[in-house]
Amino acid sequence: MKFHWLSFIFLIVLVSCATDNLSMDYDSEYNFSKIRTYNYYTDNQIKLNNKIDSTNFMKNLDAVLQSKGLQKDTDNPDVFIALEVNNEIGKQSYNTVNLGIGGGNGWFGLGTNVGIPVKNRKVTDYFFKIDFDDAITKKLVWTAKVIDSKPYNYSTANKASFYNSTVKLLFKKYPPKITKKSKKATKNNHYD
C-alpha cells in the first residue's frame, strides 16, 4: 500500500512539472471558419542559428498550416502571417548545493555548512511568435507565443524534432473554440 501512495505522489509531481509555455489570444468577434488561405509578410523576422534551421522551421510551419486546412496563396490570402522567431545563447549560471552539520547539548549548539558549486550547462533560449492579421482590415485576429530553452549543443536531429513539436504546440488551440453569447446574458450585462 505504501508503494501505491509513493507512486501516486510521484505521478502528481511529474504531471505538475509538465508545462507547455504556450500563450495564445484571439479576437472573439472574428469568424475563423472563413480562413482558408494564408501568406507571409515579407519582413518576417526569423533569426535562428543558420539558414538550415530557418528553412526547417518554415517547412514545419507550412505542414502544420496545411494540416489545419489552410493553403498558401500569394495572390489573395485571407490572412497574412507575421513571424518573430529567434534564439540566443543563455548565460551560464552557477548554483550551489549546501551541506550542513550541527550538534548541541541542552542550551548550547554549534553548526556549520559548506556550499558546493554545481556548474550548469549553456542553454539556448528560443522565442516563437505567430500573428494572423486579416488580409482586408490588417487587424490582428489571432496570436500565439512559445518560449523554451534547450541545451546549447543540441544535435541537428533534436533541433528538427524540437521545431516540429514547437510549431504543433503553437497551433494546439487553433482554431479557437468561440462560444456564442446568449442574448439574455448580453442584455443583462451592466459592465460594458
URMO-V281794 format. One record per backbone hydrogen bond with DSSP energy under -1.0 kcal/mol. NH is the residue of the N-H (numbers start at 1). CO is the residue of the C=O. E is the energy in kcal/mol with one decimal. If there is no record, write none. Layout:
nh=NH co=CO e=E
nh=NH co=CO e=E
This chain:
nh=5 co=1 e=-1.7
nh=6 co=2 e=-2.1
nh=7 co=3 e=-2.4
nh=8 co=4 e=-2.4
nh=9 co=5 e=-2.5
nh=10 co=6 e=-2.5
nh=11 co=7 e=-2.3
nh=12 co=8 e=-2.2
nh=13 co=9 e=-2.3
nh=14 co=10 e=-2.4
nh=15 co=11 e=-2.6
nh=16 co=12 e=-2.3
nh=17 co=13 e=-1.1
nh=19 co=17 e=-1.0
nh=23 co=145 e=-2.5
nh=25 co=143 e=-2.5
nh=27 co=141 e=-2.6
nh=30 co=27 e=-1.3
nh=34 co=31 e=-1.1
nh=35 co=32 e=-1.4
nh=38 co=71 e=-1.9
nh=39 co=79 e=-1.3
nh=41 co=81 e=-2.2
nh=45 co=83 e=-2.2
nh=47 co=85 e=-3.8
nh=54 co=50 e=-1.9
nh=55 co=51 e=-2.6
nh=56 co=52 e=-2.5
nh=57 co=53 e=-2.4
nh=58 co=54 e=-2.2
nh=59 co=55 e=-2.4
nh=60 co=56 e=-2.1
nh=61 co=57 e=-2.4
nh=62 co=58 e=-2.7
nh=63 co=59 e=-2.2
nh=64 co=60 e=-2.2
nh=65 co=61 e=-2.5
nh=66 co=62 e=-2.3
nh=67 co=63 e=-1.9
nh=68 co=64 e=-1.2
nh=69 co=66 e=-1.6
nh=70 co=65 e=-2.3
nh=71 co=36 e=-2.4
nh=73 co=38 e=-2.9
nh=79 co=37 e=-1.2
nh=80 co=133 e=-2.8
nh=81 co=39 e=-2.6
nh=82 co=131 e=-2.3
nh=84 co=129 e=-2.3
nh=85 co=45 e=-3.4
nh=86 co=127 e=-2.2
nh=87 co=47 e=-1.2
nh=88 co=125 e=-1.9
nh=90 co=123 e=-3.3
nh=95 co=118 e=-2.4
nh=97 co=116 e=-2.5
nh=99 co=114 e=-2.6
nh=101 co=112 e=-2.8
nh=103 co=110 e=-2.8
nh=105 co=108 e=-2.6
nh=108 co=105 e=-1.9
nh=110 co=103 e=-3.2
nh=112 co=101 e=-2.8
nh=114 co=99 e=-3.1
nh=116 co=97 e=-3.2
nh=118 co=95 e=-4.0
nh=120 co=93 e=-1.8
nh=124 co=150 e=-3.4
nh=125 co=88 e=-3.1
nh=126 co=148 e=-3.7
nh=127 co=86 e=-2.6
nh=128 co=146 e=-2.6
nh=129 co=84 e=-1.7
nh=130 co=144 e=-2.5
nh=131 co=82 e=-2.4
nh=132 co=142 e=-3.1
nh=133 co=80 e=-2.9
nh=134 co=139 e=-2.7
nh=135 co=78 e=-2.5
nh=138 co=134 e=-2.1
nh=141 co=132 e=-3.1
nh=142 co=132 e=-1.3
nh=143 co=25 e=-2.7
nh=144 co=130 e=-2.2
nh=145 co=23 e=-2.7
nh=146 co=128 e=-2.5
nh=148 co=126 e=-2.0
nh=150 co=124 e=-2.3
nh=152 co=122 e=-2.1
nh=154 co=151 e=-1.1
nh=159 co=155 e=-2.5
nh=160 co=156 e=-2.3
nh=161 co=157 e=-2.0
nh=162 co=158 e=-2.4
nh=163 co=159 e=-2.8
nh=164 co=160 e=-2.0
nh=165 co=161 e=-2.6
nh=166 co=162 e=-2.3
nh=167 co=163 e=-2.4
nh=168 co=164 e=-2.0
nh=169 co=165 e=-2.0
nh=170 co=166 e=-2.4
nh=171 co=167 e=-1.5
nh=172 co=169 e=-1.5
nh=174 co=171 e=-1.5
nh=186 co=182 e=-1.9
nh=187 co=183 e=-2.3
nh=188 co=184 e=-1.9
